[in-house]
Amino acid sequence: MQKSPLAIVKERFGDKAKLIEAVKEFMSADLWVNRLNQKKGLEHVSNAKLLRLHRIFSQVKAEFGSRDKLIDAILTLENRTKDVGYRVRLSAYPVPRLYDLYKSSKKRAARKSTAVASAS
């Protein structure tokens, strides 16, 4: 049986405040697009969403280091490295959306390469 988000927060971080502090560590210009509601803050975000944000930011930081490198990886996978308009559009996306786009682009590229290899 899968654990509840509250149980995971208590197991990994102790309490929600420590999880919020861990997510705030990623709130630098390298990874964060500031679209946070200033009145509510992160304290009113659900545990499940905070856990997802922490997981995704950790993976992106480990694999790429910054949003710009993630955007470059997406453009390379989609063979659109010279498309300035697409780069500008991607730069407005938050990191979770970019990471989802990266994973789907990677899957498409892998399927495309296996289809070309099997056709040869």
C-alpha positions in Angstrom: 0.0 0.0 0.0 1.3 3.4 -0.9 2.1 5.9 1.9 0.2 9.2 2.2 2.0 12.4 1.3 1.9 13.4 5.0 3.6 10.1 6.0 6.3 10.7 3.4 6.9 14.3 4.6 7.2 13.1 8.2 9.5 10.2 7.2 11.9 12.3 4.9 11.7 15.8 6.4 10.2 15.6 9.8 7.5 18.2 9.2 6.1 20.5 6.4 8.2 23.5 7.5 11.4 21.6 6.7 10.0 20.4 3.4 9.2 24.1 2.5 12.7 25.1 3.4 14.1 22.3 1.2 12.0 23.6 -1.7 13.0 27.2 -1.0 16.6 26.2 -1.6 15.7 25.7 -5.2 14.1 29.2 -5.5 17.1 30.7 -7.2 17.3 32.4 -10.6 18.8 29.1 -12.0 15.7 27.0 -11.5 12.7 29.1 -10.3 10.2 31.1 -12.4 8.5 33.4 -9.9 4.8 32.7 -10.3 4.1 32.2 -6.6 1.2 33.9 -4.9 2.8 36.2 -2.4 -0.2 36.3 -0.2 -0.4 32.6 0.3 3.2 31.4 -0.2 4.3 27.9 -0.1 2.7 27.2 3.3 -0.7 26.7 1.6 0.6 24.3 -1.0 -0.4 20.7 -0.5 2.2 18.2 0.7 1.9 16.1 -2.5 2.7 19.1 -4.7 5.6 20.1 -2.5 7.0 16.6 -2.6 6.7 16.6 -6.4 8.4 20.0 -6.7 11.3 18.8 -4.4 11.7 15.6 -6.4 11.7 17.4 -9.8 14.0 20.2 -8.7 16.4 17.7 -7.3 16.5 15.7 -10.5 16.9 18.7 -12.7 19.6 20.2 -10.5 21.5 16.8 -10.6 21.1 16.2 -14.3 21.3 19.7 -15.8 22.2 22.2 -13.1 20.0 25.0 -14.4 16.8 25.7 -16.4 18.9 27.0 -19.4 20.7 23.7 -19.7 17.4 21.8 -19.5 16.0 24.1 -22.3 19.1 23.4 -24.4 18.6 19.6 -23.9 15.0 19.9 -25.0 15.9 21.9 -28.1 18.7 19.4 -29.0 16.3 16.4 -28.6 13.7 18.1 -30.9 16.4 19.3 -33.4 15.3 22.9 -32.9 18.5 24.5 -31.6 18.3 27.4 -33.9 14.6 28.2 -33.3 14.9 31.4 -31.2 11.1 31.8 -30.8 10.7 28.4 -29.4 13.5 29.0 -26.9 11.8 32.2 -25.7 8.5 30.3 -25.3 10.2 27.5 -23.4 12.0 30.1 -21.1 8.6 31.1 -19.8 7.7 27.6 -18.7 8.2 26.5 -15.1 10.7 23.7 -14.4 8.2 20.9 -13.8 6.6 21.6 -17.2 10.0 21.7 -18.8 11.1 18.5 -17.2 7.9 16.7 -18.4 8.5 18.1 -21.9 12.1 16.8 -21.7 11.0 13.3 -20.7 8.4 13.1 -23.5 10.8 14.4 -26.1 13.4 11.9 -25.0 10.9 9.0 -25.4 9.9 10.3 -28.8 13.5 10.5 -29.9 14.2 7.0 -28.7 11.2 5.6 -30.5 12.2 7.5 -33.7 15.7 6.1 -33.6 14.5 2.5 -33.0 12.0 2.9 -35.9 14.8 4.1 -38.2 17.1 1.3 -37.1 14.5 -1.4 -37.7 13.6 0.0 -41.1 17.3 -0.3 -42.2 
